[in-house]
């Protein structure tokens, strides 16, 4: 067993909107991703989704109002809530969600990652 060094794992990611699994516990996956631009509007019917912004600024669009997130901010999108992450510049995030949760939730697009790679 060794610690996970987030900076080392992030250095291995050179694309956007493609989450990687860095740890698993109790049926949950901890994922890292780099974001840039707009993601698809979507929701997760059966899963809450935790976003921890490690670097950059992230706008989480929600149908009833936007939430601005900055490095060090944590936000949980409750299950069933439609959302659209938007990153004007590059943003690094840590995600925490049940194993098997599809990144695009209830929709399929070219950004859908069926089986995230484990770093």
C-alpha atoms as an extended CHARMM CRD file, in Angstrom:
* protein
*
       119  EXT
         1         1  UNK       CA              0.0000000000        0.0000000000        0.0000000000  PROA      1               0.0000000000
         2         2  UNK       CA              1.2710000000        3.4040000000       -0.9780000000  PROA      2               0.0000000000
         3         3  UNK       CA             -0.2150000000        6.8960000000       -0.8930000000  PROA      3               0.0000000000
         4         4  UNK       CA             -1.6820000000        8.3840000000       -4.0560000000  PROA      4               0.0000000000
         5         5  UNK       CA              0.1790000000       11.5410000000       -5.0310000000  PROA      5               0.0000000000
         6         6  UNK       CA             -2.4320000000       13.6490000000       -6.8410000000  PROA      6               0.0000000000
         7         7  UNK       CA              0.1390000000       15.8090000000       -8.6270000000  PROA      7               0.0000000000
         8         8  UNK       CA              1.8060000000       12.7070000000      -10.1210000000  PROA      8               0.0000000000
         9         9  UNK       CA             -1.5310000000       11.2980000000      -11.2740000000  PROA      9               0.0000000000
        10        10  UNK       CA             -2.6330000000       14.6360000000      -12.7630000000  PROA      10              0.0000000000
        11        11  UNK       CA              0.6340000000       14.8570000000      -14.6860000000  PROA      11              0.0000000000
        12        12  UNK       CA             -0.3870000000       11.6330000000      -16.4720000000  PROA      12              0.0000000000
        13        13  UNK       CA             -3.6070000000       13.2150000000      -17.7900000000  PROA      13              0.0000000000
        14        14  UNK       CA             -3.3000000000       15.2360000000      -20.9780000000  PROA      14              0.0000000000
        15        15  UNK       CA             -6.8790000000       15.2370000000      -22.2360000000  PROA      15              0.0000000000
        16        16  UNK       CA            -10.1440000000       16.7550000000      -21.0230000000  PROA      16              0.0000000000
        17        17  UNK       CA            -13.4250000000       15.2580000000      -19.7700000000  PROA      17              0.0000000000
        18        18  UNK       CA            -11.8980000000       11.7780000000      -19.4900000000  PROA      18              0.0000000000
        19        19  UNK       CA            -11.9390000000       10.7820000000      -15.7940000000  PROA      19              0.0000000000
        20        20  UNK       CA             -9.3900000000        8.2700000000      -14.4620000000  PROA      20              0.0000000000
        21        21  UNK       CA             -9.9030000000        6.0910000000      -11.3870000000  PROA      21              0.0000000000
        22        22  UNK       CA             -7.1990000000        6.6000000000       -8.7640000000  PROA      22              0.0000000000
        23        23  UNK       CA             -8.7670000000        4.6990000000       -5.8530000000  PROA      23              0.0000000000
        24        24  UNK       CA            -11.8490000000        2.6910000000       -4.8760000000  PROA      24              0.0000000000
        25        25  UNK       CA            -13.5220000000        2.1710000000       -1.5300000000  PROA      25              0.0000000000
        26        26  UNK       CA            -16.8500000000        0.8620000000       -0.2900000000  PROA      26              0.0000000000
        27        27  UNK       CA            -18.3310000000        0.6270000000       -3.7740000000  PROA      27              0.0000000000
        28        28  UNK       CA            -17.1990000000        4.1490000000       -4.6650000000  PROA      28              0.0000000000
        29        29  UNK       CA            -14.5930000000        5.3820000000       -7.1450000000  PROA      29              0.0000000000
        30        30  UNK       CA            -12.2860000000        8.3260000000       -6.6160000000  PROA      30              0.0000000000
        31        31  UNK       CA            -11.4950000000        9.8430000000      -10.0040000000  PROA      31              0.0000000000
        32        32  UNK       CA             -9.2870000000       12.6110000000      -11.3610000000  PROA      32              0.0000000000
        33        33  UNK       CA            -10.0310000000       14.6090000000      -14.4850000000  PROA      33              0.0000000000
        34        34  UNK       CA             -8.9670000000       17.7170000000      -16.2930000000  PROA      34              0.0000000000
        35        35  UNK       CA            -11.7820000000       19.8210000000      -17.7090000000  PROA      35              0.0000000000
        36        36  UNK       CA            -11.8980000000       22.5350000000      -20.3600000000  PROA      36              0.0000000000
        37        37  UNK       CA            -14.9170000000       23.9510000000      -22.1850000000  PROA      37              0.0000000000
        38        38  UNK       CA            -18.5410000000       22.9220000000      -21.7690000000  PROA      38              0.0000000000
        39        39  UNK       CA            -19.7180000000       19.4460000000      -20.8700000000  PROA      39              0.0000000000
        40        40  UNK       CA            -23.1030000000       18.0180000000      -21.7790000000  PROA      40              0.0000000000
        41        41  UNK       CA            -26.1930000000       18.7020000000      -19.6470000000  PROA      41              0.0000000000
        42        42  UNK       CA            -26.9430000000       15.4580000000      -17.7850000000  PROA      42              0.0000000000
        43        43  UNK       CA            -28.0300000000       13.8970000000      -14.5130000000  PROA      43              0.0000000000
        44        44  UNK       CA            -27.3270000000       10.7300000000      -12.5360000000  PROA      44              0.0000000000
        45        45  UNK       CA            -30.6400000000        9.1840000000      -11.4720000000  PROA      45              0.0000000000
        46        46  UNK       CA            -29.1790000000        6.9770000000       -8.7430000000  PROA      46              0.0000000000
        47        47  UNK       CA            -25.9290000000        8.6640000000       -7.7130000000  PROA      47              0.0000000000
        48        48  UNK       CA            -24.7720000000       11.7980000000       -5.9530000000  PROA      48              0.0000000000
        49        49  UNK       CA            -21.5980000000       13.2260000000       -7.5160000000  PROA      49              0.0000000000
        50        50  UNK       CA            -18.9020000000       15.0220000000       -5.5300000000  PROA      50              0.0000000000
        51        51  UNK       CA            -16.6390000000       17.5770000000       -7.2400000000  PROA      51              0.0000000000
        52        52  UNK       CA            -13.5240000000       18.8600000000       -5.4640000000  PROA      52              0.0000000000
        53        53  UNK       CA            -11.7690000000       21.5510000000       -7.4800000000  PROA      53              0.0000000000
        54        54  UNK       CA             -8.0140000000       21.0680000000       -7.1550000000  PROA      54              0.0000000000
        55        55  UNK       CA             -6.9390000000       23.7890000000       -9.5670000000  PROA      55              0.0000000000
        56        56  UNK       CA             -8.7580000000       26.4120000000      -11.6310000000  PROA      56              0.0000000000
        57        57  UNK       CA            -12.3060000000       27.7320000000      -11.6370000000  PROA      57              0.0000000000
        58        58  UNK       CA            -15.3750000000       25.6570000000      -12.4700000000  PROA      58              0.0000000000
        59        59  UNK       CA            -18.8920000000       26.8460000000      -13.1610000000  PROA      59              0.0000000000
        60        60  UNK       CA            -21.5550000000       24.2720000000      -12.3280000000  PROA      60              0.0000000000
        61        61  UNK       CA            -24.6890000000       25.1560000000      -14.2330000000  PROA      61              0.0000000000
        62        62  UNK       CA            -27.8910000000       23.9740000000      -12.6180000000  PROA      62              0.0000000000
        63        63  UNK       CA            -31.3860000000       24.5600000000      -13.9450000000  PROA      63              0.0000000000
        64        64  UNK       CA            -32.2380000000       26.7140000000      -10.8930000000  PROA      64              0.0000000000
        65        65  UNK       CA            -28.9760000000       28.7140000000      -10.7500000000  PROA      65              0.0000000000
        66        66  UNK       CA            -25.2450000000       28.4750000000      -11.2880000000  PROA      66              0.0000000000
        67        67  UNK       CA            -22.6060000000       27.6180000000       -8.6780000000  PROA      67              0.0000000000
        68        68  UNK       CA            -19.0730000000       29.0250000000       -8.9760000000  PROA      68              0.0000000000
        69        69  UNK       CA            -16.3110000000       26.7770000000       -7.6790000000  PROA      69              0.0000000000
        70        70  UNK       CA            -12.6630000000       27.6770000000       -7.1520000000  PROA      70              0.0000000000
        71        71  UNK       CA             -9.5700000000       25.7100000000       -6.1190000000  PROA      71              0.0000000000
        72        72  UNK       CA            -10.2850000000       24.1210000000       -2.7450000000  PROA      72              0.0000000000
        73        73  UNK       CA            -14.0830000000       24.2120000000       -3.1650000000  PROA      73              0.0000000000
        74        74  UNK       CA            -16.2020000000       21.0760000000       -2.8790000000  PROA      74              0.0000000000
        75        75  UNK       CA            -19.7010000000       20.6750000000       -4.2820000000  PROA      75              0.0000000000
        76        76  UNK       CA            -22.0780000000       17.7120000000       -4.3170000000  PROA      76              0.0000000000
        77        77  UNK       CA            -24.5890000000       17.4390000000       -7.1340000000  PROA      77              0.0000000000
        78        78  UNK       CA            -27.4840000000       15.4460000000       -5.6650000000  PROA      78              0.0000000000
        79        79  UNK       CA            -28.7990000000       12.4500000000       -7.5730000000  PROA      79              0.0000000000
        80        80  UNK       CA            -31.3310000000       13.3810000000      -10.2160000000  PROA      80              0.0000000000
        81        81  UNK       CA            -30.2300000000       17.0300000000      -10.4750000000  PROA      81              0.0000000000
        82        82  UNK       CA            -29.4540000000       18.0760000000      -14.0340000000  PROA      82              0.0000000000
        83        83  UNK       CA            -26.1160000000       19.8570000000      -14.3040000000  PROA      83              0.0000000000
        84        84  UNK       CA            -23.5180000000       21.0720000000      -16.7850000000  PROA      84              0.0000000000
        85        85  UNK       CA            -19.9120000000       21.6340000000      -15.7330000000  PROA      85              0.0000000000
        86        86  UNK       CA            -18.2140000000       24.4970000000      -17.6010000000  PROA      86              0.0000000000
        87        87  UNK       CA            -14.5040000000       25.3390000000      -17.4650000000  PROA      87              0.0000000000
        88        88  UNK       CA            -13.2870000000       28.4710000000      -19.2700000000  PROA      88              0.0000000000
        89        89  UNK       CA             -9.6640000000       27.5180000000      -18.5790000000  PROA      89              0.0000000000
        90        90  UNK       CA             -8.2100000000       24.1660000000      -17.6050000000  PROA      90              0.0000000000
        91        91  UNK       CA             -9.5730000000       22.8300000000      -14.3230000000  PROA      91              0.0000000000
        92        92  UNK       CA             -8.3720000000       19.8280000000      -12.3220000000  PROA      92              0.0000000000
        93        93  UNK       CA            -11.0320000000       18.0190000000      -10.2850000000  PROA      93              0.0000000000
        94        94  UNK       CA            -11.3100000000       15.0490000000       -7.9810000000  PROA      94              0.0000000000
        95        95  UNK       CA            -14.6190000000       13.2030000000       -8.3400000000  PROA      95              0.0000000000
        96        96  UNK       CA            -16.2140000000       10.7870000000       -5.8970000000  PROA      96              0.0000000000
        97        97  UNK       CA            -19.1300000000        8.6520000000       -7.0440000000  PROA      97              0.0000000000
        98        98  UNK       CA            -20.4520000000        5.0680000000       -6.9930000000  PROA      98              0.0000000000
        99        99  UNK       CA            -18.4400000000        2.6220000000       -9.1040000000  PROA      99              0.0000000000
       100       100  UNK       CA            -19.8730000000        2.2430000000      -12.5800000000  PROA      100             0.0000000000
       101       101  UNK       CA            -21.3340000000        5.7640000000      -12.6980000000  PROA      101             0.0000000000
       102       102  UNK       CA            -21.2440000000        6.9410000000      -16.3040000000  PROA      102             0.0000000000
       103       103  UNK       CA            -19.6450000000       10.3760000000      -16.6540000000  PROA      103             0.0000000000
       104       104  UNK       CA            -22.4170000000       11.5940000000      -18.9750000000  PROA      104             0.0000000000
       105       105  UNK       CA            -25.1750000000       10.1340000000      -16.8010000000  PROA      105             0.0000000000
       106       106  UNK       CA            -28.4300000000        9.7660000000      -18.6780000000  PROA      106             0.0000000000
       107       107  UNK       CA            -27.0590000000       10.7580000000      -22.1110000000  PROA      107             0.0000000000
       108       108  UNK       CA            -24.4850000000        9.3180000000      -24.5110000000  PROA      108             0.0000000000
       109       109  UNK       CA            -22.1280000000       11.6000000000      -26.4240000000  PROA      109             0.0000000000
       110       110  UNK       CA            -18.5870000000       11.4880000000      -27.7880000000  PROA      110             0.0000000000
       111       111  UNK       CA            -17.5450000000       12.4990000000      -24.2360000000  PROA      111             0.0000000000
       112       112  UNK       CA            -19.0100000000        9.3330000000      -22.7010000000  PROA      112             0.0000000000
       113       113  UNK       CA            -16.3870000000        7.1370000000      -21.0320000000  PROA      113             0.0000000000
       114       114  UNK       CA            -17.7880000000        3.6300000000      -20.5680000000  PROA      114             0.0000000000
       115       115  UNK       CA            -14.8040000000        2.1780000000      -18.6870000000  PROA      115             0.0000000000
       116       116  UNK       CA            -12.5200000000        4.7220000000      -17.0480000000  PROA      116             0.0000000000
       117       117  UNK       CA             -8.8500000000        3.8300000000      -17.0070000000  PROA      117             0.0000000000
       118       118  UNK       CA             -7.2130000000        3.1930000000      -13.6260000000  PROA      118             0.0000000000
       119       119  UNK       CA             -4.0450000000        5.1850000000      -13.0040000000  PROA      119             0.0000000000
